């Protein structure tokens, strides 16, 4: 009980620092981890070892993946490639199915691009489609935001799922596959929610036209825009299949090549390099410290540091013997896959950041995967997706995504809560039950 109390105190201090005093999550997590070690009266040598092992270990496996994913998303966004993908999806599905088109576009774009950026990029299309029809602007913008959030929390290479998979040691190819499957399942009730509920919110766009930043003649083609996203995902999934114990592709030099190219850091590097071909006129300054690469590093650095600090907290928990405590206290309980979901749900609701919620939850859960019965390879994958499901909700006033949606569209806070926030709850609950069913079948 004393150990549990100390863990709760450490978590409370971290949340208070982030939420009330607006302290950067990296500093809050890092100092919180050290305070936890001191409160547990861990030897100073073990505290230092936990810091170096936790931070260094996760940086080697996750840090580069986050950076390469951000670089890929930056080039897609700034060249207009992301907009090309969105418009193509819209054309395929048809303007008669406006909300479905926008939701699918948000889902696709938020795999390589941050959720907030996806909503901002898609807003001109959501606004113009609402203006050209009788559909509420609330419905079009929320269709985008919910589609974006579904993939942002569940499908790598966005930072949260990558970091979580790295901390838990989950197979990234399987996380991409099952995360994608679960996130698509969540779109089903979300679509009906938007169609039946959000469309009733009376909201018209204030500006009927809005110029897009990148002229169409300067944008890349659809195929070249999609290739940097699909090729890395294909290579990672192919390597996961090739690495199955049954060796479906056999053995030999070809398999070694597949496994090398399918290593997440190599496949994402290939995707990032392919994205360099997207600008109409390539300038080497784009790759400089002041160009798009420099901007990507500035965006990725805080996420990488937060991931490292979360790993320090997890290693401190592990080295303090919390696994033994959980084994004895939960021997008769059957929390299973719902515990990581509930922790992530609580953290996201309390402090607003999806990535921080996922990293912190993964750090807490990693030392106790065994006692919870989640330490098999497939259950590590489902645990990663369950954490993403929890981190979907609740997006409200402490989440930047909430304010992006409401401020761009002119919705009131109440309207935002009744549409975007309520939708994230539906998404999270749907996702965890999909994960639970899959775990019963395959776990």
Secondary structure, DSSP 8 states (H G I E B T S, - for coil): -HHHHHHHHHHHHHHHHHHTS---HHHHHHHHHHHHHHHTT--HHHHHHHHHHHHHHHIIIIIHHHHHHHHHHHHHHHHTHHHHHHHHHHHHH-GGGHHHHHHHHHHHHHHHS-HHHHHHHHHHHHHHHHHTSSS-HHHHHHHHHHHHHHHHTTSTTSHHHHHHHHHHT--HHHHHHHHHHHHHHHHHHHHHHHHHTGGGS----S-S----SS-GGGS--HHHHHHHHHHHHHHHHHHHHHTSTT-TT-SSHHHHHHHHHTSHHHHHHHHHHHHTT-SSS--GGGGSTTSHHHHHHHHHHHHHHHHHHHHHHHHHHHHTTHHHHHHHHSSS---THHHHHHHHHHHHHHH--HHHHHHHHHHHHHTTTTTTT--SHHHHHHHHHHHHHHTT----TTSHHHHHHHHHHT--HHHHIIIIIHHHHHHHHHHHHHHHHHHHHH-
